[in-house]
Amino acid sequence: MTDSAQPAPAAAKAATTAKAAKPPAPEDKPFGEFVPDLLIPAIASEIKTYGGPDTTLSFEQGPMPVVGSTAWMVKGELPGGRRFWLCFTADSISSSKTIAVAEAGAEPSLLESFLIDEKKMTLALIVSRLVQRLNGQKWLGAN
């Protein structure tokens, strides 16, 4: 009796492993790289696509608007002094997030939960919901 089930050659096994290995998702980047390298440029691009004005965006850690607790934030300012803050309570895109907005000359008075029901956080999801929220303020395009 001969054994017809022989192990696959090493080259074939390596090719199968290479084919199965996917490149890492953008969301797998460390938080400190993901936000400035991917998230901020994507937000700026999507705001422009939506017809919004050039936006000044920064990434920093500091006191969160309204409550003052320390958070990582993407701070944005649109021409005319309108501002927004997308806050992360920890250095992870999966951490709890809030958003605050303020008209020119005013301070934010409300901190809103942001993306609280989502199971998987992606770059596209964060960007689309942030821009959707800003458009809801009638801050973008021909509103």
Secondary structure as the mmCIF struct_conf table of DSSP 4:
data_model
#
loop_
_struct_conf.conf_type_id
_struct_conf.id
_struct_conf.beg_label_comp_id
_struct_conf.beg_label_asym_id
_struct_conf.beg_label_seq_id
_struct_conf.end_label_comp_id
_struct_conf.end_label_asym_id
_struct_conf.end_label_seq_id
HELX_LH_PP_P HELX_LH_PP_P1 PRO A 7 PRO A 9
HELX_RH_AL_P HELX_RH_AL_P1 ALA A 10 ALA A 20
HELX_LH_PP_P HELX_LH_PP_P2 ALA A 21 ALA A 25
HELX_RH_3T_P HELX_RH_3T_P1 PRO A 26 ASP A 28
BEND BEND1 LYS A 29 LYS A 29
HELX_RH_AL_P HELX_RH_AL_P2 PHE A 31 PHE A 34
HELX_RH_PI_P HELX_RH_PI_P1 VAL A 35 LEU A 39
HELX_RH_AL_P HELX_RH_AL_P3 ILE A 40 THR A 49
TURN_TY1_P TURN_TY1_P1 TYR A 50 GLY A 51
HELX_LH_PP_P HELX_LH_PP_P3 GLY A 52 ASP A 54
STRN STRN1 THR A 56 PRO A 63
HELX_LH_PP_P HELX_LH_PP_P4 MET A 64 MET A 64
TURN_TY1_P TURN_TY1_P2 PRO A 65 VAL A 67
STRN STRN2 THR A 70 GLU A 77
TURN_TY1_P TURN_TY1_P3 PRO A 79 GLY A 80
BEND BEND2 GLY A 81 GLY A 81
STRN STRN3 ARG A 83 PHE A 88
BEND BEND3 THR A 89 SER A 92
TURN_TY1_P TURN_TY1_P4 ILE A 93 SER A 94
BEND BEND4 SER A 95 SER A 95
STRN STRN4 LYS A 97 ALA A 102
TURN_TY1_P TURN_TY1_P5 ALA A 104 GLY A 105
STRN STRN5 GLU A 112 PHE A 114
BEND BEND5 LEU A 115 LEU A 115
BEND BEND6 ASP A 117 ASP A 117
BEND BEND7 LYS A 119 LYS A 120
HELX_RH_AL_P HELX_RH_AL_P4 LEU A 123 GLY A 136
TURN_TY1_P TURN_TY1_P6 GLN A 137 LYS A 138
BEND BEND8 LEU A 140 GLY A 141
#
